[in-house]
Amino acid sequence: MTTAPRSARPTSTSEPVPSDAVALSSRARAQISDALDGRWRDLRRHTRDVAAEPGLVGIPGLPMPEHRARVLACLADLASRGEVQRAFPTRLGGGDNPGGNIAAFEELLVADPSLQIKAGVQWGLFGAAVLHLGTQHNHDELLPGIMSLEVPGAFAMTEIGHGSDVASIGTTATYDPDAEEFVIHTPFRGAWKEYLGNAALHGVAAVVFAQLVTGGVNHGVHAFYVPLRDTSREPDERGAYPMLPGVRSEDDGYKGGLNGIDNGRLAFDHVRVPRTNLLDRYGRVDPDGTYSSPIASPGRRFFTMLSTLVQGRVSLGGASAVASKMGLAIAVRYAEQRRQFPGADGVETVLMDYGTHRRRLLPLLARTYAVQLLHNDLLERFHGVFAGERDTDADREDLETLAAAAKPLATWHALETLQTCREACGGAGYMAANRIVGLRADLDVYVTFEGDNTVLLQLVGKRLLTDYGRETATMDVAGQARWVAKRAGDMALYRTPLRRASQSVRDWGSKARSASELRDPAVQRELLEDRVETMIEEIALRLRPSLKGSPEEKAAAFDANQAELVEAARAHGELMQWEAFTEALDSVTDPDGRRVLTWLRDLFGLHLIESHLAWYVVNGRLSAQRARTVTSYIERLLLRLRPYALQLVEVFGYGDAQLRADIATPAESERQAEAMAYHAALRESGDAPVSEKDLLKRAG
Amino acid sequence: MTTAPRSARPTSTSEPVPSDAVALSSRARAQISDALDGRWRDLRRHTRDVAAEPGLVGIPGLPMPEHRARVLACLADLASRGEVQRAFPTRLGGGDNPGGNIAAFEELLVADPSLQIKAGVQWGLFGAAVLHLGTQHNHDELLPGIMSLEVPGAFAMTEIGHGSDVASIGTTATYDPDAEEFVIHTPFRGAWKEYLGNAALHGVAAVVFAQLVTGGVNHGVHAFYVPLRDTSREPDERGAYPMLPGVRSEDDGYKGGLNGIDNGRLAFDHVRVPRTNLLDRYGRVDPDGTYSSPIASPGRRFFTMLSTLVQGRVSLGGASAVASKMGLAIAVRYAEQRRQFPGADGVETVLMDYGTHRRRLLPLLARTYAVQLLHNDLLERFHGVFAGERDTDADREDLETLAAAAKPLATWHALETLQTCREACGGAGYMAANRIVGLRADLDVYVTFEGDNTVLLQLVGKRLLTDYGRETATMDVAGQARWVAKRAGDMALYRTPLRRASQSVRDWGSKARSASELRDPAVQRELLEDRVETMIEEIALRLRPSLKGSPEEKAAAFDANQAELVEAARAHGELMQWEAFTEALDSVTDPDGRRVLTWLRDLFGLHLIESHLAWYVVNGRLSAQRARTVTSYIERLLLRLRPYALQLVEVFGYGDAQLRADIATPAESERQAEAMAYHAALRESGDAPVSEKDLLKRAG
């Protein structure tokens, strides 16, 4: 029974350094920190401090009614301090800063994900819909109340019957030219609006998505501003004002997390709103009922409207990165002090020194960097489009595709990371006081809201197929023939098509065989790129015979390839993460910092390759012999990175005030010091019992 | 916007059958059900009904204090009805039925995992410790109060400072021969007993594990019965009786789940208990302080004592199978009716008909069968040992190893399954009313309590290494030389050792190359076996050079191989699952039932092989060409199994009363029917708006 720690334990909570760590210079740490925090780093750091204020932080186990009331009050506080309006027009008191607004929004997670998501409902969905789908008259009339939280609101898009398939929603908004009003109506139970934050209690208005019908024609889904509750009367004991005539609300009750938000359902029984309540940027109705739109195609109009709401996806990915960083900061701080089982020297081993522990945590740490760094790119693109700096159709299309790839990867990553961190902390990880389980429960829904992850990856896959089609379509007939012949040759050789037919073909097959270093970034890139391209090409080739078939045949062929298409989209997202990580290395000029970060990038890249090793070997990209070296490279990197683990989470910028987890404080090492002192004193006193084992050894 | 379902939807909640399903005969279903429910199927089914009683089921969102009180009351109810005492001696009112007791215990999860685990604390840990570590005088004195719940108790083994490493706990029990008492003492903060159910409120006694010291000798960890609270006085407003002198308690507060249990911490300040409160089966202390034990070796004694507590591990694996089955029953019922996005025919597609959905759910369904069927084997072995039917040292050792392999796989499987099911149900899956998130939150801690999963797999890996060492040790010198030479040859050929050197070597390499069917069970078995054996052999060979080194060198070598040893242990568990599944096929004599179940077993086996495909290809066990067929076989199996998905979850035996999830009822298909009827009536009335898209098509 030995509990003597190897060396003096850290006593400061701010920067405990493990005994065998090599300290990075403050310059190196600052550069890494800047790279992670990105363009709006000042806003991020400011918001981290705000979100750690005692009045704003979540209280584990607070009962749902109190939690909901608290979060509403916190939102009002944030609104009164101007912390949440940066995306709105300057002329109305905002900041015209879409990117900075999202960066700050993401850091609100530090306080409480319920607070973050309720803020997202109010300003990122309800307010953003008015901003992006409305025109100036909508803005002037509606935004001030939304920005100040005088008018809490719901974003009523999803229905019980239709989530991902928004085009098929059942709610109707029928124009009545005599009254110059729209009649909002829920025709059946499946068309009830569902899962809406602010719907159960606090919403006094909503942006309602409905099929716009005028003159007997359905012009598709449009958004309408609809008052819900009567604020001229007294609220009930739950804090909810009475419903307006024709509006009904139900409470979703307890959820898997985010219980500080009053999610609920809404239905409308022929509720009338003025004609001007149509958010009319992409479709207007004249007083006489004449419909007009700047976008002639109903399909393109619909997707354009939805695309203005991309910020939800962007910000959830970023919030997931925040949660991942917090989880790892807690787990690594704990793993650097917690000890279990005596080692060879009789001293108990620090968890971080276990091979299994490094294997569990460090690849996730590397991927967390990749997630954050890709998110930073995405956020800059988002800002470019929405601040009007780079706002072509192609920019918007690229933004949407990247957001659709980054969000699933980031949100799933957060769940995996938080769960692994929770398990790595053992029973202590399961205590609400240690934060991780709460974060995981709240983050759970991020993988299906604002675009179901699987559906988003299908969209990305389709885009990749389209791009592939465009490329091959530009070839002339002779080129196509050569291309098909080449494919056939590849098929015979490798039983699979090898490379896409573009000028980017490089003789990389031989390179992979000759390159001595899988850690060569060029080789990593080639391997990751090649996998995406080949998978897409294979799917395209398999789909080709069905293209001239019936719709049913096409659908069946697509269904048969759907799972692999999702896998290809994931591979595309991973490549984007790797590229972003690699690009970010340039910003770290400190040699030590860059070396450590390069190891971390290599760990990320090699871990990806290891995850997909079967593909690389089966498809002849890696020999069996080379494949075997991947894992040993990884093990070497894990050992190299191990002394930096703590520093690599400290640069995230989450201190005690943000983490608020008992196990992330030095309490554990203090307890070990106390136990050690007890045993030392006992030995000194001469009263220490001798162990039966030692007696037997002496006797034997 | 089309919501017309393809065919009439099911109206009965008991057995909805998808339109394209091929119905298995009731005989086939009964046989599959019997195989799944195993030897104690009657007790399982009885308990499922009990656990669905309104008075016992959990209430989502019930605040913690009420939840704790309710669960305690439910336990009293179960105790009064004799539902929880089957493991105890018949002479004291039990059933001497260790296996049946566990089977019934596992099904209590249906009511509420908090209820199950609190029952586990009381009768499976606290009571079982008295039963297995005590002798008749302990039984006669203590068991009646425990069995009736007159004495709720805690199982005080884990300390803040020591979880997995029980041997190092700090609590002491020092014998005082003058008073003939043990003095139970917590010498420092790290030695506080931690995470104990019943410690915060309800426990009036505990079995406390402490270092037994008598005559200045520490005889290692033993268990003591220690009263905690004074039931002669009034309980406080939380329902807790006052602490006895010297005993302190703290409340763990909110946890990630299981909030119906009052977990807490305990400390003892020189608390005296009579000498006879030592549970004295494996160690006794005479009045004069003389220690004696039937097991001379302190190490073996310690492990023997711990091994009597294997039932926790066994039952958590079984409970995880129950949770997995419930999650899948809910998700598949929903996936069979939920529709999203119009298909080629304009009719919205049922989720279960999506390639991605099949890929997500059906391999987990197959693995759930494997988990349950291996658990049934394990439970029979457990019963054999604890009912004294087959109770040799080898039986106990095998039981422990199998339990240590099965528990991690089953508990991690449950988390993966529940999470996948939750995501497959979209936002609806996140609602507490649909059960899945609650089950997942509660089950989370199963992966680290009663043996941390990673630590357990390390134990299994060590056992596999030991067995390997025993086998090679029996070879003579010439044999060893030949063996080493053969290894060297293999290494040259494959860069890895190929087969273990035992008489079981089969010429399977050529078989794999020639066999036309990966679905041949002999091939599946060979592939799975070979992987375990080869991994263990490789690790043993890598460890060999360090065996003659210093303890530090040995430890470093072991650490470097730890992650792979855990992977080998997992592979061993997977092989055991596959064997159990295959063996169970024999009990299904109905040809249709057996055919479908064989597909499911093949899906399980091939999915395992696909998960480890890189290993098989890199190590020359599968050619690249054959490897490519694995995934296409799987896709074919998924299509074959798809019509049986619903029936394969219905045979689990969980109906509406057990599932209690809105989305597992026909509510969704009823809403679709309502929407369809609305649209049909609108079309008939002639008032249906025409869509702008259709107008444009007509115009174009």
Interface residues (C-beta under 8 A of the other chain):
Chain A: M1 T2 T3 P60 G61 P63 M64 T158 I160 G161 H162 G163 S164 D165 A167 S168 I169 G170 P187 F188 R189 G190 A191 E194 Y195 Q211 V213 G216 V217 N218 H219 G220 D252 G253 Y254 K255 G256 G257 Y291 S297 P298 G299 Q340 F341 P342 G343 A344 D345 E348 D353 Y354 G355 T356 R359 R360 L415 Q419 R422 E423 G426 G427 G429 Y430 M431 A432 A433 V437 G438 R440 A441 D444 V445 V447 T448 F449 D452 N453 T454 Q458 Y494 R495 T496 S550 P551 E552 K554 A555 D559 A560 N561 Q562 A563 V566 E610 L613 A614 V617 V618 N619 G620 A624 Q625 A627 R628 E635 R671 Q672 E674 A675 Y678 P689 V690 S691 E692 K693 L695 L696
Chain B: M1 T2 T3 P60 G61 P63 M64 T158 I160 G161 H162 G163 S164 D165 A167 S168 I169 G170 P187 F188 R189 G190 A191 E194 Y195 Q211 V213 G216 V217 N218 H219 G220 D252 G253 Y254 K255 G256 G257 Y291 S297 P298 G299 Q340 F341 P342 G343 A344 D345 E348 D353 Y354 G355 T356 R359 R360 L415 Q419 R422 E423 G426 G427 G429 Y430 M431 A432 A433 V437 G438 R440 A441 D444 V445 V447 T448 F449 D452 N453 T454 Q458 Y494 R495 T496 S550 P551 E552 K554 A555 D559 A560 N561 Q562 A563 V566 E610 L613 A614 V617 V618 N619 G620 A624 Q625 A627 R628 E635 R671 Q672 E674 A675 Y678 P689 V690 S691 E692 K693 L695 L696
